[in-house]
Amino acid sequence: MTESLQKTDCGCESESVAPDGTLKIAIVGTGSGAFAAAIKAVDEGAQVTIIEGADVIGGTCVNIGCVPSKIMIRAAHVAHLQAHHPFEGISVNQPVIDRPALVRQQQARVKELRQAKYESILETNPGINLLRGWARFSDSHTLLVAQADGSEKKLTADRILLATGARPAIPDIPGLKDTPYWTSTDALVAEQVPEHLVVIGASVVALELAQAFLRLGSKVTVLARSVFLSREDPALGEGLVSIFEEEGATVLLHTLPESVTHDGKAFSLATPGGDIHCDQLLVATGRQPNSERLDLSRAGVKTGANGAILIDEHMRTSVDHIYAAGDCTNQPQYVYVAAAAGTRAAINMTGGDAMLDLTAMPAVVFTDPAVATAGMTEAQANNSGMVTDSRTLALENVPRALANFDTRGFIKLVTERDSGRLVGAQILAAEAGEMIQTAVLAIRNGMTVEDLSGQLFPYLTMVEGLKLCAQTFSKDVKQLSCCAG
């Protein structure tokens, strides 16, 4: 990449990227959405400057989100199986947990994937230039980038993509900010397993980490503002509450602390039901878009009440040449949504016309059993004016679940009543995350439950449960032989 630096009237350095007429794109952030956009934009002939103020590149997923959390969850699952598996003839034992060793292994894999999926791309793609520093708008085509040495660079671009991600949102509970509480970032690298961990929150991150620490040996108490997974079909949250309680967790629904204190050794949480004392507190009550330091008003970019950058299905903001993708926007906060949005934003920034359709978006909560959803819940479909029909299949009707001696959970399918077209799927099952994509494809392609029930599914698999649930719309599957077509 060609670049030049010159002094401007404001006294800051000005960076000009490829002054030969090539389309210049600036991307703020280095997560999955940013890199997907950068790679696609370069493929389309643009030259890209990607801007990052943090010490490491790669964003949330690889560094402090998906990758380290799934490693921790899997380790906790293995520990749980050693002590609680259902098979006769195999001894059970309480494993010894070496948490520092787990963290070392986890962070080594994080470093390896960051190098393979992010740093190596910068090293091998000359069309992408990394500029270190924190960016903010000067005007709609100009970014000012504050660097670690106190200097500032001015960067002008034809198109700008904002992909700055999000951070943990901390509730305004009296006393909380003055205590050494954990966020998910802290919890993932903590080298001690707390004796008693209290988790404030009952959505994805809160539940995944609560169960992981429970299985690693902590006593766990979960405080939910309302219910588990409040945005999902109620049966999913109700099922997880039962499972958490069976594993020994204390669950307090419709409960938030009125205040939090820390005496140097322990936390004390005042709740309507009495004080709760613990040695560690994890706050996992959602994530807040990283948008406030961008000075968006100088560019005319509009945001929602929580600071989320408002975009349309083309990833365009309220300013035609400024786009946004990922967790800093009003899109669902999933890494694969961010990557898809980044790619499509790059297509649109380079003259194409690409949209992101989220009507069949899959989502997974990596508890055990896992929760996986696609499309609409029955309530959402009814609220949209659709007349629906639904069926719920308990896993005791799925042969693979019986063979696994694990029938916890269910499969629910939601259809448009008149046509039989599948519009939603909700699964609580050990392999829900592996099952849901079949439902996604069925919804995306407008399949009916009759179509789905007529497909060949391998036996014995958990995903065969989708076929069996589809069959319940027209027959009693209890009266079918194994793998009946």
N, C-alpha and C positions, 0 to 999 in steps of 0.2 A: 504494500500500500504506500502511495506517495502521500506525504503530509508536510506541511510547513507551519512554522510558528512565527507570529509577528506581534508587536506591541500595538494595542489599540488605544483610542483616546481615553478609555477608562483606566488604562494602566495595567490591565490584565492581559495575559497572553491569549491570542486568538488562534484556534486550530482550524485549518481548512483541510477538508478531506477530499482527495481526488478532484482537483480544480479543473479537470479536463472535460467536464460536462456529464460525467457519470452520475447517476442518481445517488445522492448521499442520504444515508439513513442513520439516525442515532437511536440507540436502544438503551434505556435506563434499566439496569438490573442484569443479573447473569444466571438466573434460574432456568428452568426447563422451557418456559414460554419465551424468554429472551433468546436462548440458544437455538430453539427451533426456528424462530423468526430469522435470526442472523444467518443460519445455514441456508434457509430457503431464499432469503433475499440475495445472498451472494450467488446462489445458483441461477437467479433471475437477472444477474448482471449488475447488481448494486454493490456499492462499497459501504461497509458497515463499521461504525464505531460503537462499541458496547461499553457502558460506563458502570463501574462498581465502586462503592465506597467502603464496603466491608473488607475485612482482612482476607477472606477466602471467597472464591467464586463458587457458583453452583446452586445458590439459593437454598430454600428450605428443605426440599425433598431429600437430596443426597446427604446434606450436612446435619440437619437437626430434625428431620421429619420422617418420611417414609422408610428410608433405608435403615437408620439406626433403630427406629421403633420396631420394625418387623423382625430385626435380628433379636432384639430383647424379648419380643413376644414369643418368638419361636423357642428361644432358650427356656423361657418360663414354661412353655407348653411341654417341653421335654422333661423338665423337672417335675411337672405335675403328673405326667404319665408314669414316671418312675414310682411315684407314691400312690397313685390312684387308678392304674389301668384296670380294666374289667376282666382280664383273662385268667382263668383258673390254671394252675400248674406253673405259673411264672411268678416268682416272688416279687413283692413290692418292697420298696425301701425309701427312706427319707433322704434325698440327696444332700450332699454338702455343697453349699453355694459359695463360690469364690467370685464375688461381685467384681473386684478389680480386674480379674482375669477376663471376665465376660466383657467388661468395658474396653479393655485393650484389644480384644479380638474384634469387637464391634467397630471401634474407631479405625483399626487397620483396614477393614473392609470399606469403610466410608472413604478413607483416603485413597484406596485403590480405585473405587468407582468414580470419585471426583477427578482423578487423573485420567481415567479411561474415557469418561463421558463429557468432560468439560475442558480441563487443562490441555489435553492432547489436541483437541479441536483448535484451540487458539494457536498451538504450536505448528499445526499442519495446514491451517487455512489462512493464506495471506490476505484474503479479502476481509477478514475480521480483525479490527484493531481494538485492543483493550485500553481504556483510559481509566486510571484510578482516581477516585474522588466522588464527592457527593454532589449530585446534580440538582439544579433548580432552574426554573424558567426565568429568562430576562424578558423575552417576548415569545410569540407563538412559534418562531423559527429558531430561537436562540436559547441555548442552555449555558449556564455558568456552572463550572465544575470546580468545587473547592477541594484542594489537594492537601495531603498530610503535612506538607511543609509550609502551609499557610498561603501558598500562591493560588491563583485562580485562572482557569482557562475558559475561553469563550468558544463554544462549538455551535456552528450553524449547520442546519440540515434541511433537506427537502421534505423528508418525512421523519416523524419521531414516534417511537413505540415506547410506552410506559409499561414496565413489567417488574415493578418493585416489590411485589409480594405482600406478605402480611406478617404480623407479630402477635404474640398472645395478648388478648384483651383482659384487663384486670378490673374486676368489679369494684365499685366504690363502697367498700365495707369499712366502717370505722376501725382504725388501727391497723388494717391489713398492710398498708404500704410501709409501715415501720417495722415489719417483721421479716425474717429471712425465709419467706415462703419460696417454694419451687414453682417455676413454670415447667412446661414439658421439656424445654431445652435443658434445664438443670437436671430434671429427673432422669433423662436418658443417659447422662454421663456420671450420675452419682455413684460413688464407689461403695456406699453403705446401703444396706437394705434396712429401712426403718423398722423399729419395733412396732409402732402404730402409725400408719399413714392415713391421714384424712384427705380425701379428694373432694374439692368443690367443683361440681360440674357433672353432667350426665349425658354428654354427647360423645362424639367419636373418640377424640383424644383422651378425654377423662376416663371413659370406660375401658379402652385398650390398656392404658397404663395402670389403672386400678387393678384389673385382673392380673396383669403381669406381676406387679409387686405382691399381690396376694399369693400367687403361685411360687414366688421366690422366697416367701416366708413371712411377709409382713401381715400384721393384723390391719385390715382395711375397713374404713368407714367412708361411704359415699354420700355426699349431700347434694341432692338434686333440687334445682330451683322449682321444677315442676315434676316431670316424670323422666324416665330413661327415653332417650331418642324421641323427643317431643314432636319432631316434625315428621315422624314416620307413622306407619300403621300402628295403632296402639298395642296390638298383639305382640309386635316385635319387642318393644320395651318391657312389656309385662313378662314375656318369656325370659328376657335377660335378667330381670330382677330376681325371678325364681332361681335361675342358675347361679347368680352371684351369691344369693343367700345359702343355697345348697353347698357352695364351696367355702362358706364361712364368713363372707363379707357382711357387714352391717349396712343396710340401705335405708336412708331417711329421705323420703319423697316430700316435695313441697316444703323444703327446709333450706334456708340460707342463714349463715351466721349473722347475728345482729352486731357483733363486734369481734375482733381478733386481737389477742395480746401475746407477747412472748417474753418470758422472764429470763432469757439467756440460756435456758436449757430446754424448755418445752413450750408448746403453743396451748392457748386456752381459747376456745371458741364458744361464745355465748349464743345459744339457740333457744327458741321457744320451749323446747323440751328439756332444757338444762344445759349445763356446761359440758363441753367435750374437750378432753385433754389428749394431746398426742405429741410425739417427738418430731414429726415432720408433717408439713402441709403442702399439698399440691393444688395449685389453682389452674384449672383447665376449663375456662368458661367461654371459649370461642376465640376467634382471631380478628384482629383489627387491621384494615388495609394500611400499608405504608404509603401515604400520599401527602401528608401534611408538610413535609419539608421540600416538596417540589415547587411551591409557589404557583399552583395551578391557576390561580386567578389572573396572574400576569399573562397567561396564554389563553384565557377564556374557557378552560376546560371545566365542565360541570361535574360535581360529585353528589352522592347521596348523603343522607343524614349521618351515616357512620364513616364518611370519608371515602367510600368506595367510588371509584371512577366509573361514571356511567357510560356504557358502550352499547352499540346496537349489534345485530347478528353478524355484521361485517367487521366487528371489533373497532369500529370508528367511534371516537369520542364526539363531543359537541363541536369540535374543531375539525374540519374536513381532513387535514393532513396529519393529525395526531391520532394515534391508535393506542389501545391498551389491551393487555391480556393477563390472565392469571388472577391470583388472589387479591391484587389491588383493585380489582374491578367488581362489578355486581354479578359476575358469573359465579357458579358453584366452585368452591375452593377444593379442587382436585388437581393433582399434578398433570394428569392426562388431558384434562380440559385446558389447562394452561398451555401445554405443548401444542394441542390441536389449534387453539386460538392463535398462538404465535405463528404457526405455519400459515394459517389463513390470513392473518394480518399482513404477513410478508407478501403473499400473493396479491393482496389488495393494494399494498403500498407500491408495488411494482407494476401496476396497471391491470391486474386481473380482477376477478369478481368471485369471491369465495365466501360462503356462509358457514356458520357452525350451528348445526341442528342438535339440540340437546333433549329432544323429546324422548329418546330411548337411552339416556345416559345411565350407565351402570354406576353403582356406588357400593362400597364394601366397608363394613366395620370389622376389624380383625380381632374380635373377641373369639372365644371358643365356647359354644358354637358361634360361628360368624353370622353377621347380618349382611344380606345383599339385596339390593333393590334395583329395579329398572322401570322406567315409565311412571305412570300415575298410581297413587294409592286409590282405593275405592272412594274415599271421601273427596279427593281431588277431582276424580272423574265426575262424581255426582255434582260437585260444586260448579263444574264447567258446563253443566246442563246435560251431560250424557246419562242415559239410562243404562245401568250396568248389571252384570251378573258376576258372581265370584264363587270360587270353591277353595277350601283349605284342606290340605292333605297332611295328616299327622305322619311323622317319619316312621312310626311303627308299621306303616303300610309300604315302606320302601325296603326291598330285600337287602340292599347293601347296608343300610342302617342297622338292620337286624343282625347281619353278619359281623358288623363292627361292634355289636353290643353297645350302641350309642344311638338311641332313638329320640334324643332331645331335639325339639324344634318342629318346624312345619314348613310347608310350601303353600303359598297362596297365589292364585292367578285371578286377575281382574279382566273382564271382557266388556265390550260393547254388546248389550243384550241382543239386539235385533240381528246384528251381523255375525256375532261370535268372534269378532276380531279381538285379539289379545292387546290390551292397552297398559297392563302393569303386572309386575311380579314382585313378590316379597318373600324372602327366604330366610329362615333361621335354621342353620345346619352347619355341621362341622366343615363341610366343603362348599359352603354357600358362595364364596368368592370364585371358585372354579366353575360353579354351575350357572352363574347369572348371565354369562355372555351368550349362552344358548337362548335365553329369554330375550336378551337385547336384539339378537338377530331376528327372532320371530316377530318382535314388535316392530322393528325397523322395516321388515319386509311385508307387514300387513297380514301376517298369518292368523288364521283362526285357531281356536282350540282343537277343532276337528283336524285341521292341517297338522298341528303339533302332535296330536295323539296318534296320527298315522305314520309318523316318522320312525325310522329305525334308531334305537338307542342301545348302546352296548350294555350288556348284563354281566356282572353286577357292577353298577356304577351308581353314584349318588345322583348324577344328572338325569338318570332314568326317572327320578321322582317327578321331573317336569312333565314327562309323558303321562305318568300315572295320574298326576293332578289334572292334566288336560282331559284324561279319560273320565274323570269323575263328573264332568259336565253332562255325560250321557249314560254312564253305567256305574255300578257298584264295583269298585276295584277289588274289594274283599272277595268277590266271587270269581276272580280271574286266577288262572294258573300262573306260575312263574313266567316272566317275560312274554305274557300273552300279547299278541299283536292287536 
